[in-house]
Amino acid sequence: MSCTATTISVAAGPGQIMVTLKQIASAVGVSSATVSRVLNFDETLSVTAQTRQAIIETAEAMSYATPRNRKGGGAVRSATKIALVHFLRPDQELADPYYVSLRLGIETRCADLKIETVKIYHTEDLPDPKLLKATSGVIAIGALEDQEVAWLKQHSSYLVFADYAPLNDEIDAVHSDRKLAMRKLLKALTDMDYRRIGFIGWWDQAHAGQAEKWEERGLAYMTFLQETGKFDPALCLFDNNTEHSGYALTKQILSHPKRPDAIITGNDNMAVGAYRAIHELGLKIPDDVAIASFNDISVAQFLNPPLTTVRLPSEVIGESAVDMLQERIAGRETAKRAILASKIIWRGSTRSRAPDQGV
């Protein structure tokens, strides 16, 4: 018997009916028994390679699922209410526009899908499990401690992390690779002939004071400069991620006898403080010292000079987290990790780049 390739077009959507063996058999032009034996890898079955391939490809194209793996029929499930569990307090979030933007990305996407949101900010106590149980799923924003991650997993019907990837690949997560972003920035600045690059940042909040638990941008900075033989501990300072800290650490780092020709700040808030310190010292940006940062919050373009910064796609991270949660609720079983690309936005706080320097 001859068999030609069959192209199947399947429209997914609410109310889609699960494919049966009979439908696959009809599409390929063989018996249901033959389909069953091929899909069960029956080596005693005598069929051509083309027929076996057609059956397998058609079953995949038509989203075949065995009765054992079917989880009911009818309409595709969708979220009606989700909880946003934030690792920050409300005042901390407002102090960091990056996380405001991320939350707005979640809320805007939910509004588009007519999904109600319940905001749960960080406190000394864990939230009431009833709040989570009353929702279709949970989006956790930011880095939580291991015990908090385990608690959320236990009490959530479905769980997605936004802007953080727990050390548990059974949990969905969407984030940017800050270590890679830091390496991209350092490579670009080095190629622009900056030779002494300092860094001011903060400790990982869950592991304060432990050098092996540096916040990932700081860790990537240290690793990159150690690899190139240029790491100077005196040019790598930590406190917290505020404008005041950026001011104090910049004054400290610029008091070094061999001051840096560029400073990377962990976020744009710290960069604002760094600008203030540099201006008070009578230095010019970027002539005396260049500044580069992370997040690309709205204020970055209005600083004098405008701030070079790594754009982390906060709003898109939030939107993607909602879509990922929707997929889980609709029946996706395999956990998914998504890494969204960062982009360096070059502005006047660093010297002009050569035309062929593309990052």
N, C-alpha and C positions, 0 to 999 in steps of 0.2 A: 504494500500500500504506500502511496506517495503522500507527502504532507508538506504543504507550503506554510511559510511563516504567517502568523495571524496577528494583526494589530488590533488591540482591544482599547477602546476609549471608555474610561470609567469616570463618571461625574460624582465626586464625593460631596456629601452634604447631609443635612438633617433628613432622617428617615431612610437613609441608604440601606438596602437589603444586603445581608451577607451572601456572598457567592457560594453556590453549591457545587458538588462534584458533577452533577448533571449539566450545569451551565458551562463548566469548563470542558466537559466531554463534547457538548454540542458545538462550542466554539472551535475546538480542534478537529472534530470529526472522528472521534473514537468513542468507545463505550465508557460508562461510568466506572466499571470494574478496572479497565485499563488505567484510567486516571488515578484511581485509588492505589493501585499497585505501584505505579510510577512514583507517586508522592510519598509512598511508604518505602521507597528504595528496594523494591522486590527484585533481586538479582536474577531470579528464575524467569522473569517475564521477558519474552522475546519480542522486542520492538526496535525499530530503527533509532539511531542516534538523533535523527531529525525529529521524530515523533516524541521522544523523551524530552528533548529540548523545548519543543513547542508546548508540551503539557506544563513543564515547570515554569516557563516564561509566562504562559497564559495565566497560570495560577497566581503568580506574583503580581502580574498586571491587574488582575481582577481582585486583588487583595483577599485571596482565599484564606479562610481560617477553619480549622477542624472544629467539629461540634464541641470537643473538649475545651477548646480555647475561646469559644465565643462567649461573650459576657452580655447576654441578652441582646435584644434587637431594638428596633424603634429609633427614636430620634437621638442624635448625638448629644451627649450631656454637655452642659455649659455652666460657667459660674454665674451665680446671681449676687453673691456678696463675698468679698474677700477681706482678710485682715492684713494690714500693713504693720509689721512689727519692726520698730526702728531701734537701732543700737544707740541712738542719741536721745537726749532730752529735747524738748521743744526749743529751749533757749540755745542749746548747742547746735541744733539744726539751723536756726536762723543766723547763727554766727558763721556758718559755712554754706554759702549759696550753692555750692556743688550739690549738696544733698537736698536742698530745696528743689533744685532743677530735676534731680532724679525722682523725687516723690511726685513732682508735677507730671513727669512723664508717665508714671504709673496711673495717677488719677485721671489724666487726660485720656489715656487709652481705655481705662475703665468707663469713663463717661461715654466714649464713642460706642462701647459695647453694652451700655446700659447696665453696668455692674456697680453695685453699691460697695463703698469702701469704709472700713472701720480702722481708724488710726490708733495704734498702741505704741506710745513712746516709752523709752527706757526709764525704769525706776529701780529702786533697790530690791524690789520684789518681782518675782515672775508674774506675768499676767494671769488672770483667772482663766483656767482651761475652758470654761463655758463660753468665753468670748471666741475662742478658736473653734470650738465644736459647732458653734452656730453659723459658721461660714463655710463656703465651698472649698476654701483653701487659704494658704498663708503665703505672703511674700515677705521675707525677712530682708531688711535693708542694712547692709554693712556687716562688719566683723563682730561676731559674737563668740563668747568663750565656748569651749567644747561641751561643757555640761548644759549650756543654754541651747546649743544646736541639738543635742540629744533630746532635751525636753520638748523643743518645738516639733521635732520629728515624731515624738511619741504622741503628741496631742493634736497634730494637724492631719486633716484628711489628705491634703496634698501640700507640698512645701517647695518653694522656689526661693533661692537666695539671689539678691540683686547687689552687685558691686562687691561680692565676696564669694569665694569658693571654698567651702568647708573641706576638711580632710576626710571626706566620705563621698565617694563617687556614685553613691546611690541617691544622692540629693541633687536635684536640678540646680543649676547656677548660671548666671550670666554676669560677666564682668570684663574689665580691661586688664591686660597684662602690664602692670606697672613696672615690673622688673625689666621687661623688654623695652618699655617706653623710656625708662631711665638710660638704658644702654644706647638706645637710638639717639637720645639727646646728648649723652656724653661723647659718642662717636662723632656726631655732627660738630659739637663745640671743639673737639680735638682737631678735627679736619679744618676748622676755621682758625687754627693756630693758637687757641687758648692753652696755656701750659700749666697754670696752677688754678685748678677748679675746686672751689670749696662747696660744702653742702651744709644746710641747716634744715633740720627736720624734727621728728618726734619719735618716741618709743611706741611700739605696738601697745595699745591701751590695755590689752588683756595680759601683757607680760612686761610691765614697766620695769626698766632697769636691767633687764637681762640682755647682754650684748648679742646673744644668739637669736634674740627675738626682736631685732630691730624691725621697724616698719619697712615694708618691702622696697620702697624707693631708696632708703638709706642703705639697706643691705646690698642692693644692686650697685649703688655708687661705690661702696667699699670694695666689692668684688671686682668691679671693672678696673678701678685704679690700682688694686693689688696686682691684677693680671698684667697691667702695663708698667708696674714698678713705680707708680707715682702717688701712692696713697700716703697722706700725711694726717695722722690722727688729730692734729691741732686744727685742721681745716674741716673737720667733720664734727658738728656740734648738734646736740639734741636737747629739747625741752618739751614744749607742746606746740600744737598747730594753730597758734593765734597770731594776730598782728603784733601784739606786745612782745611775744617771744621772738618773732622775726626781727623786730627792732633791736632787742637786747643781744641776740646771738650774732647779728650782723656787726654791731659795734665791737663785740668780742673778737670775732673772726678777723675784722679789719685792723685790730690792734697787733696782729701778728707781725713780727719784724719783716717777714717776706709775705706780704699780704697777697691774697689770690687775685688773679686778673678776671675771674668770673665766679659768681656764686649761684648755685642752684638751690632754690627753696622748695620745700616739700609740697606747698600749695600756694595759691595766689594770695591768700590772706597773709601769709608770712612775707610774701614779696612786698606787700604794701608797707609793712613794718621795716623791711630792708631798705626800701626807697627812702623812708623818713630818716633812717640812720645815716645813709650815704649822703643825703643832702645836708644834714647837720654837720657832718665831718668835712663839708666843703668839697666833696668829690663829685665827679660827673659820671653819669651813666650814658653810654657804655665806655666813654674814653678812659676813665680810671678803673672802673670795674663794671663788668657786664652782669646782668641779672636774667635768669631763665627760671621758669617755674612749671607748675602743673595745674590743670583743671580748666583754664580759660573761662573763668567766671566773667560776668558782664563788665566788672570794673577794670579788667586787664587792659582793655583797649583805650581806656580813658586816663591811664596813668601818664606821667610825663617823664621820660618818653614812654610810649605804649609798650606793654610787657610782652616779651617772647615767652610763650607758654605751651605746654603740651595739652592739647584738647583731648580730654577723656569724655566719651559720648554719654554723658549722664542721662539725658532725656531718653535716648535710644535704649540704654540699659534698662530703664524703667519700663518702657513700652515692651521690650523683648521679654521681660520677666512676666508681664501679664499674658503675653501670647504663649509663653512656655507653660504657664500654669493652666491655661485653657487646654493646651494639648494633653496635659496630664489628666485633667478632669474628663476629657473626651475619650480617654482610654489608652494613651501611650504608656507603655510599661517600662521601656528602657530609659534610664536616666540620661539627661542631656547636659553637657557643659558647653556654653558658648562664650567665646572670647571675641570682643569687639575691638577693632583696630583703633589705635591712638594716632594723632597727627600733630606734628609740631607747627605751631602758628608763629611764624617769624615776624617780629616787630622791632621797634627801635631800641630796645634795651640790650641788644647784642649788635655787634658790628655787621655790616652788610656781608652777605654770603656770595661766593662766586656763582655764576649762572649754572654751572654743572653740578652744584651741590644740592641734590634732591633728596628730601626725607619726607 
